[in-house]
Amino acid sequence: MVDSMLPHIFRPIADLSHLPQPTDREDRLRTIIANLEKHDQDVRSSVLAEARQRLESLRPDEDTDMNDGNGSPPCSDHRQFVASLNAPYTEGSGDPCLLHGSIPTAGPSVRQATVPVQVRAAQDAIQQMDAYDRHAKQTKDYYVKALQRQQASRSDAEPVQPGRAQLDPRRKPIG
């Protein structure tokens, strides 16, 4: 799973030399968070594009999936299908599909149906996005918390007015 995510995560980035440099730590953290959010969207769109590409490559095979296994095309006469569903039923006799009122069990030789390839491709894309989201959340949370700490420390610090130095209350006044 991790190896399949590498091409989505490690992508070339645009030239950043023309962008203005952040002036202080808060601006720098905001820029980092914005870049992480943009990268998250790029990774998600790349995963979706790969899934679409996989699904498009499967489209020519859909005609073979519609066959009933013996090479004949699917039945186009719906009246025959509906007529085969008309079975005699006595009211109150229970579910006609169940024998003797119990749920039938599959024998050991019965194999479970496989998941269609299209569904599997979608599931893989969702699993990749979930794995990346978990990873990206940890990274983004680190910078969001750093920004919150920076903002809290800035608001806690009392602004010093020009001409008045901050004095240590433990020191004796001079003069």
C-alpha positions in Angstrom: 0.0 0.0 0.0 2.8 2.4 0.9 4.8 1.8 -2.2 1.7 2.5 -4.4 1.3 5.9 -2.7 4.8 7.1 -3.4 4.1 8.4 -6.9 1.1 10.3 -5.6 2.9 11.9 -2.6 6.3 12.7 -4.2 5.3 14.9 -7.1 7.2 17.9 -8.6 6.3 21.2 -7.0 6.0 24.6 -8.7 8.8 27.1 -8.5 8.5 29.0 -5.3 11.2 31.6 -5.8 8.7 34.2 -7.1 6.5 34.0 -4.0 7.0 36.5 -1.2 8.8 35.1 1.8 6.9 35.1 5.1 7.8 37.9 7.4 7.3 36.3 10.8 6.9 32.8 12.3 3.0 33.0 12.2 3.0 33.8 8.5 5.5 31.0 7.9 3.3 28.5 9.7 0.2 29.7 7.8 2.0 29.3 4.5 3.1 25.8 5.5 -0.4 24.8 6.5 -1.8 26.2 3.2 0.8 24.3 1.2 0.0 21.1 3.1 -3.7 21.5 2.3 -2.9 22.1 -1.4 -0.7 19.1 -1.4 -3.4 17.0 0.2 -5.8 18.0 -2.6 -3.2 17.2 -5.2 -2.6 13.7 -3.7 -6.3 13.0 -3.5 -6.9 14.1 -7.1 -3.9 12.0 -8.3 -5.3 8.9 -6.5 -8.7 9.5 -8.1 -7.1 10.0 -11.5 -5.3 6.7 -11.2 -8.6 5.0 -10.2 -10.4 6.5 -13.2 -7.6 5.4 -15.5 -7.9 1.8 -14.1 -11.6 1.9 -14.6 -11.2 3.2 -18.2 -8.8 0.4 -18.9 -11.4 -2.1 -17.7 -14.2 -0.8 -19.9 -13.4 -2.9 -23.0 -13.7 -6.0 -20.8 -17.3 -5.2 -19.7 -18.8 -6.9 -22.7 -17.3 -10.2 -21.6 -18.5 -9.7 -18.0 -22.1 -9.5 -19.2 -22.1 -13.0 -20.8 -23.6 -15.8 -18.8 -20.4 -17.9 -19.1 -21.3 -20.0 -22.1 -20.5 -17.4 -24.7 -24.1 -16.4 -25.5 -25.1 -12.7 -25.2 -27.4 -11.8 -22.3 -31.1 -12.4 -22.8 -33.0 -9.5 -24.2 -36.5 -10.9 -23.8 -37.7 -9.5 -20.5 -41.1 -11.3 -20.8 -39.4 -14.6 -20.5 -37.6 -13.4 -17.4 -40.8 -12.2 -15.7 -42.6 -15.5 -16.6 -39.8 -17.5 -15.0 -40.4 -15.5 -11.7 -44.1 -16.5 -11.6 -44.1 -19.4 -9.2 -47.0 -20.9 -7.3 -47.2 -19.7 -3.7 -49.7 -20.6 -1.0 -50.4 -17.8 1.4 -48.9 -18.4 4.9 -46.5 -21.1 3.7 -43.5 -19.0 4.5 -40.6 -18.2 2.3 -40.6 -20.5 -0.8 -36.9 -20.2 -1.1 -36.2 -21.8 2.3 -36.5 -25.5 2.6 -38.3 -26.7 5.7 -38.2 -23.3 7.2 -34.5 -23.2 7.8 -31.7 -21.2 6.2 -29.8 -23.3 3.7 -26.0 -23.6 4.4 -23.4 -23.7 1.7 -21.3 -26.7 1.4 -17.5 -26.7 1.6 -17.1 -26.8 -2.1 -19.2 -23.6 -2.7 -16.9 -20.6 -3.4 -17.8 -17.1 -2.4 -18.5 -14.7 -5.4 -15.5 -12.5 -6.2 -15.8 -8.8 -6.0 -16.1 -7.1 -9.4 -12.9 -5.5 -10.6 -14.5 -2.1 -10.8 -15.6 -2.3 -7.2 -12.1 -3.5 -6.2 -10.5 -0.5 -8.0 -12.8 1.9 -6.1 -12.1 0.2 -2.8 -8.4 0.4 -3.4 -8.6 4.2 -4.2 -10.6 4.8 -1.0 -8.2 2.8 1.1 -5.3 4.8 -0.4 -7.0 8.1 0.4 -7.8 7.0 3.9 -4.2 5.9 4.6 -2.9 9.2 3.2 -5.5 11.3 5.2 -4.4 9.6 8.4 -0.7 10.4 7.6 -1.5 14.0 6.4 -3.6 14.7 9.5 -0.7 14.0 11.8 1.6 16.3 9.8 -1.0 19.1 9.5 -1.9 18.9 13.2 1.7 19.4 14.2 1.8 22.8 12.3 -1.7 23.8 13.4 -0.7 23.3 17.0 2.5 25.2 16.5 0.5 28.1 15.0 -1.9 28.0 18.0 1.1 28.0 20.4 2.6 30.9 18.5 -0.7 32.9 18.6 -1.2 32.1 22.3 2.3 33.3 23.2 1.9 36.4 21.2 -1.4 37.3 22.9 0.0 36.5 26.3 3.0 38.8 25.9 2.1 42.3 27.0 3.1 44.8 24.4 6.0 47.0 25.5 5.4 50.7 24.9 8.2 52.7 23.3 10.4 54.4 25.9 9.3 52.1 28.8 11.4 49.0 29.3 10.0 45.9 30.9 11.3 45.8 34.4 11.8 42.7 36.5 9.6 43.1 39.6 12.2 41.4 41.7 14.8 44.1 41.1 15.0 47.3 43.1 14.2 50.4 41.2 17.2 52.5 40.2 17.4 56.1 41.2 
